[in-house]
Amino acid sequence: MFINSRLDLFLLLSSLCAPQGSARQNNSATPSGQVKIYLDVVVTPKSGPPVRGLQQQDFTILDDEVPQTITSFEFVDGRKAPMEVVLLIDAVNIGSRDVAAQLGGITRFLKADGGRLAHPTAVAFLTDQEIQFQEQFSQDGNALSAEVDQRTTSLRNIAQRTGSYAAAARFQISLQGLRRLMAHEDGRPGRKVILWVFPGWPVFSGPQHMLDAEQQQQAFEEIVDISTGLRESQITLYTVDPSGS
């Protein structure tokens, strides 16, 4: 499981878009009534470290396939920029037999480099009952690893729900937990990174699934709303498959 390579580099782009009803206070309005949107961008190849040396002309921003003006561009060294990391451990979308592998990979990550983390980090746990998160951030990976170890037994005892209805339930639990975590992080200054360790959501289309077209559209709209909230709160979300695939 590799979850640290993308934290080394950020490219901050600012673009101007037409006014949107969902725009929040984090997006400052220009005198012309347009909305300034800040995007954190990390460019990575299929394998290897993030790409460095890119310039503003290397990027194009499209909104509904319409090119938007990039008003500013800034390279930010991810290891030096003020940033907080939330490690989200998922016991809802992963089978109980795979929890051990997930926790083992997380422990190795936290204890790497002698347990010295590059950024202040906190651990959150998503279960079928609630999401729990630490209030205090730390760069002591060994201490955070001990916190994870304390939760190992309870996480392994959570049985993954199966079937199409259960898949929809896991999806909703995930969205609710992510919304709570976003609200918790929204008031904190600076950039935030959420590393969500889980294999991904189920596919709801196809003959074996019970969601109709309207329900699929609703799920899509919920994801778009969360994506907008993440951007406006300066939160970057990465998902990490614990299997390494």
C-alpha positions as CSV (number, residue, x, y, z in Angstrom):
1,M,0.0,0.0,0.0
2,F,1.5,3.3,-1.1
3,I,0.0,6.5,0.4
4,N,2.7,9.0,0.8
5,S,4.1,9.7,-2.7
6,R,1.4,12.2,-3.7
7,L,1.9,14.4,-0.6
8,D,5.2,15.7,-2.0
9,L,3.9,18.1,-4.6
10,F,1.0,20.5,-5.0
11,L,0.3,22.8,-7.9
12,L,-2.2,25.6,-7.0
13,L,-4.3,26.8,-9.8
14,S,-6.8,29.6,-9.6
15,S,-9.5,29.9,-12.3
16,L,-12.5,32.1,-13.1
17,C,-15.9,30.6,-13.7
18,A,-19.4,31.9,-14.1
19,P,-21.4,32.4,-10.9
20,Q,-22.8,29.2,-9.4
21,G,-25.6,28.9,-6.9
22,S,-23.6,26.4,-4.8
23,A,-20.5,28.6,-4.4
24,R,-19.5,29.0,-0.8
25,Q,-17.6,31.7,1.1
26,N,-14.2,30.0,0.4
27,N,-14.6,31.0,-3.3
28,S,-14.0,34.8,-3.5
29,A,-16.1,36.7,-6.0
30,T,-14.4,39.1,-8.4
31,P,-15.8,42.6,-9.2
32,S,-17.3,41.2,-12.5
33,G,-19.4,38.7,-10.5
34,Q,-17.4,35.7,-11.5
35,V,-16.2,33.2,-8.9
36,K,-12.6,32.5,-8.2
37,I,-12.0,28.8,-7.6
38,Y,-8.8,27.4,-6.2
39,L,-7.7,23.9,-7.3
40,D,-4.9,21.8,-5.8
41,V,-3.4,19.6,-8.5
42,V,-1.0,16.7,-8.2
43,V,0.2,15.2,-11.5
44,T,1.4,11.6,-11.3
45,P,2.4,9.0,-13.9
46,K,1.1,5.4,-13.7
47,S,4.1,4.7,-11.6
48,G,6.8,6.8,-10.0
49,P,7.0,10.1,-8.1
50,P,4.8,13.2,-8.9
51,V,5.8,15.2,-12.0
52,R,7.7,18.4,-11.3
53,G,8.6,21.4,-13.4
54,L,5.1,22.0,-14.9
55,Q,4.0,25.5,-15.8
56,Q,0.7,27.2,-16.2
57,Q,0.6,26.6,-19.9
58,D,0.7,22.9,-19.3
59,F,-2.8,22.9,-17.9
60,T,-6.3,23.4,-19.3
61,I,-9.4,23.8,-17.1
62,L,-12.7,22.8,-18.6
63,D,-16.2,23.5,-17.2
64,D,-18.8,21.6,-19.1
65,E,-16.2,21.3,-21.9
66,V,-15.7,25.1,-22.0
67,P,-12.1,26.3,-21.4
68,Q,-11.8,28.5,-18.3
69,T,-9.2,31.2,-17.7
70,I,-6.4,30.3,-15.3
71,T,-5.7,33.6,-13.4
72,S,-2.8,32.4,-11.2
73,F,-0.5,29.4,-10.9
74,E,1.8,28.5,-8.0
75,F,4.1,25.6,-7.4
76,V,4.0,24.4,-3.8
77,D,6.4,21.9,-2.3
78,G,4.1,19.5,-0.5
79,R,6.6,18.7,2.3
80,K,7.0,22.4,3.2
81,A,3.5,23.7,2.7
82,P,1.3,23.9,5.8
83,M,-1.0,21.0,5.5
84,E,-2.9,18.4,7.7
85,V,-3.6,14.8,6.9
86,V,-6.5,12.6,8.0
87,L,-6.0,8.9,7.6
88,L,-9.5,7.5,7.2
89,I,-9.7,3.8,8.1
90,D,-12.8,2.1,6.6
91,A,-14.4,-0.9,8.2
92,V,-17.6,-0.6,6.2
93,N,-16.6,-1.2,2.6
94,I,-13.9,-3.8,3.3
95,G,-14.5,-7.5,4.3
96,S,-13.6,-8.5,7.8
97,R,-10.9,-10.9,6.5
98,D,-9.1,-8.0,4.7
99,V,-9.1,-5.7,7.8
100,A,-5.8,-7.2,9.0
101,A,-4.0,-6.5,5.7
102,Q,-5.4,-2.9,5.8
103,L,-4.2,-2.3,9.3
104,G,-0.8,-3.9,8.6
105,G,-0.2,-1.5,5.7
106,I,-1.3,1.5,7.7
107,T,1.0,0.5,10.5
108,R,4.0,0.2,8.1
109,F,3.1,3.7,6.7
110,L,2.9,5.3,10.2
111,K,6.2,3.7,11.4
112,A,8.2,4.5,8.3
113,D,11.1,6.8,8.7
114,G,11.2,6.1,12.4
115,G,7.7,7.2,12.9
116,R,8.4,10.8,11.9
117,L,5.5,12.0,9.7
118,A,6.0,14.8,7.2
119,H,2.7,16.5,8.2
120,P,0.4,16.7,11.3
121,T,-1.8,13.6,11.0
122,A,-4.9,12.3,12.7
123,V,-6.7,9.0,12.3
124,A,-10.5,8.6,11.7
125,F,-12.5,5.3,11.8
126,L,-15.5,4.7,9.7
127,T,-17.8,1.9,11.0
128,D,-21.3,0.9,10.3
129,Q,-22.4,2.9,13.4
130,E,-20.6,6.2,13.1
131,I,-17.4,7.9,12.1
132,Q,-14.9,8.7,14.9
133,F,-12.0,11.1,14.5
134,Q,-9.2,12.3,16.7
135,E,-9.2,16.0,17.7
136,Q,-5.5,16.2,18.0
137,F,-3.1,16.0,15.1
138,S,0.4,14.6,15.6
139,Q,3.6,13.9,13.6
140,D,4.4,11.0,15.9
141,G,3.6,8.0,13.7
142,N,4.4,5.5,16.4
143,A,1.8,7.0,18.7
144,L,-0.8,7.0,16.0
145,S,0.1,3.4,15.2
146,A,-0.6,2.5,18.8
147,E,-4.0,4.2,18.5
148,V,-4.8,2.1,15.5
149,D,-3.7,-1.1,17.3
150,Q,-6.2,-0.3,20.1
151,R,-9.0,-0.4,17.5
152,T,-7.9,-3.5,15.7
153,T,-10.2,-6.0,17.5
154,S,-13.4,-3.9,17.2
155,L,-12.7,-3.3,13.5
156,R,-12.2,-6.9,12.7
157,N,-15.5,-7.8,14.3
158,I,-17.5,-5.7,11.9
159,A,-19.0,-8.0,9.2
160,Q,-19.4,-6.5,5.8
161,R,-22.9,-6.3,4.5
162,T,-23.5,-8.1,1.3
163,G,-26.1,-7.9,-1.5
164,S,-27.4,-5.1,-3.6
165,Y,-29.4,-3.4,-0.9
166,A,-26.5,-3.7,1.5
167,A,-24.2,-2.1,-1.1
168,A,-26.6,0.9,-1.2
169,A,-26.6,1.0,2.6
170,R,-22.8,1.0,2.7
171,F,-22.7,3.8,0.1
172,Q,-25.0,6.0,2.2
173,I,-23.1,5.2,5.4
174,S,-19.9,6.2,3.6
175,L,-21.4,9.5,2.3
176,Q,-22.7,10.4,5.8
177,G,-19.4,9.7,7.4
178,L,-17.5,11.7,4.7
179,R,-19.9,14.6,5.2
180,R,-19.2,14.6,8.9
181,L,-15.5,14.5,8.4
182,M,-15.7,17.3,5.9
183,A,-17.7,19.5,8.3
184,H,-15.1,18.8,11.0
185,E,-12.2,19.8,8.8
186,D,-13.9,22.7,7.1
187,G,-13.2,25.1,9.9
188,R,-9.5,24.3,10.1
189,P,-7.0,26.6,8.4
190,G,-4.9,25.6,5.4
191,R,-5.0,22.6,3.1
192,K,-6.2,19.3,4.3
193,V,-5.7,15.9,2.8
194,I,-7.9,12.8,3.5
195,L,-6.4,9.5,2.7
196,W,-9.3,7.1,2.6
197,V,-8.2,3.5,2.8
198,F,-10.9,1.4,1.2
199,P,-11.3,-0.6,-2.0
200,G,-14.0,1.7,-3.5
201,W,-17.7,1.8,-3.8
202,P,-19.8,-0.9,-5.5
203,V,-21.1,-0.5,-9.0
204,F,-24.8,0.1,-8.9
205,S,-25.6,-0.4,-12.6
206,G,-26.3,-3.7,-14.3
207,P,-28.9,-6.5,-14.0
208,Q,-27.7,-7.6,-10.6
209,H,-28.3,-4.3,-8.9
210,M,-31.6,-2.8,-7.6
211,L,-31.1,0.9,-8.2
212,D,-33.3,2.4,-10.9
213,A,-32.2,5.3,-13.1
214,E,-33.6,7.9,-10.7
215,Q,-31.7,6.4,-7.8
216,Q,-28.5,6.3,-9.8
217,Q,-28.9,9.9,-10.7
218,Q,-29.5,10.8,-7.1
219,A,-26.3,9.0,-6.1
220,F,-24.4,10.8,-8.8
221,E,-25.7,14.2,-7.6
222,E,-24.6,13.4,-4.0
223,I,-21.1,12.6,-5.2
224,V,-21.0,15.9,-7.2
225,D,-22.1,17.8,-4.1
226,I,-19.5,16.2,-1.9
227,S,-16.8,16.9,-4.6
228,T,-17.8,20.5,-4.7
229,G,-17.7,20.7,-0.9
230,L,-14.2,19.2,-0.8
231,R,-12.9,21.7,-3.3
232,E,-14.4,24.7,-1.5
233,S,-13.1,23.5,1.8
234,Q,-9.5,23.0,0.4
235,I,-9.7,19.3,1.1
236,T,-8.0,16.9,-1.2
237,L,-9.3,13.3,-1.1
238,Y,-7.2,10.3,-2.1
239,T,-8.5,6.7,-2.0
240,V,-6.1,3.9,-1.4
241,D,-6.9,0.3,-2.1
242,P,-5.6,-1.7,0.8
243,S,-4.9,-4.7,-1.6
244,G,-2.5,-2.5,-3.5
245,S,-4.3,-3.1,-6.8
